[in-house]
Amino acid sequence: MARLIETAEQHVALQLGNLTAQNIALSCALEQRDRALGDAQARIAELEAELGKPRASGEAEDAAPDRAEGGIA
């Protein structure tokens, strides 16, 4: 009986270790996702600010060629 209890305790300890490792991995993944999301939101804000700026004459043609001319916009 003591051997069975010892085996069960070892199993529980192993499972707890596995869950702890998974928790740490998920926490790291969430931190990475949050950083990437913050970077993406900052970039979106930059692009939206650029859209609101008036362009100098000729700048639009240089930055984005017309699709009819075969350019990729």
C-alpha positions as CSV (number, residue, x, y, z in Angstrom):
1,M,0.0,0.0,0.0
2,A,2.8,2.4,0.9
3,R,4.4,1.7,-2.5
4,L,1.1,2.6,-4.3
5,I,0.9,5.9,-2.4
6,E,4.5,6.7,-3.2
7,T,3.9,6.0,-6.9
8,A,0.8,8.2,-6.9
9,E,2.7,11.0,-5.2
10,Q,5.4,10.8,-7.8
11,H,2.8,10.8,-10.6
12,V,1.2,13.9,-9.1
13,A,4.6,15.6,-8.7
14,L,5.4,14.8,-12.3
15,Q,2.1,16.2,-13.5
16,L,2.5,19.3,-11.4
17,G,5.9,19.8,-13.0
18,N,4.5,19.4,-16.5
19,L,1.7,21.8,-15.8
20,T,4.1,24.4,-14.4
21,A,6.3,24.1,-17.5
22,Q,3.3,24.5,-19.8
23,N,2.1,27.5,-17.7
24,I,5.5,29.2,-18.1
25,A,5.6,28.4,-21.9
26,L,2.1,29.9,-22.3
27,S,3.0,32.9,-20.3
28,C,6.0,33.5,-22.5
29,A,3.9,33.1,-25.7
30,L,1.4,35.6,-24.4
31,E,4.1,38.1,-23.6
32,Q,5.4,37.7,-27.2
33,R,1.9,38.1,-28.6
34,D,1.3,41.2,-26.5
35,R,4.6,42.7,-27.7
36,A,3.8,41.9,-31.4
37,L,0.3,43.3,-31.0
38,G,1.7,46.5,-29.5
39,D,4.2,46.8,-32.3
40,A,1.5,46.2,-34.9
41,Q,-0.8,48.8,-33.3
42,A,2.0,51.4,-33.2
43,R,2.7,50.7,-36.9
44,I,-1.0,51.1,-37.7
45,A,-1.0,54.4,-35.9
46,E,2.1,55.5,-37.9
47,L,0.4,54.5,-41.2
48,E,-2.8,56.2,-40.3
49,A,-0.9,59.4,-39.4
50,E,0.9,59.2,-42.8
51,L,-2.5,58.8,-44.6
52,G,-3.6,62.0,-42.9
53,K,-0.6,64.0,-44.1
54,P,-0.9,66.0,-47.4
55,R,1.6,64.7,-50.0
56,A,4.0,66.8,-51.9
57,S,3.2,66.9,-55.7
58,G,4.8,63.9,-57.5
59,E,5.4,62.0,-54.3
60,A,2.3,59.7,-54.8
61,E,3.5,58.7,-58.3
62,D,7.0,57.8,-57.0
63,A,5.7,55.9,-54.0
64,A,3.0,53.8,-55.7
65,P,3.1,53.3,-59.4
66,D,-0.2,53.2,-61.3
67,R,-1.5,49.6,-61.7
68,A,-2.4,50.3,-65.3
69,E,1.3,50.8,-66.0
70,G,2.1,47.4,-64.6
71,G,3.3,48.5,-61.2
72,I,2.4,46.7,-58.0
73,A,0.7,48.9,-55.5
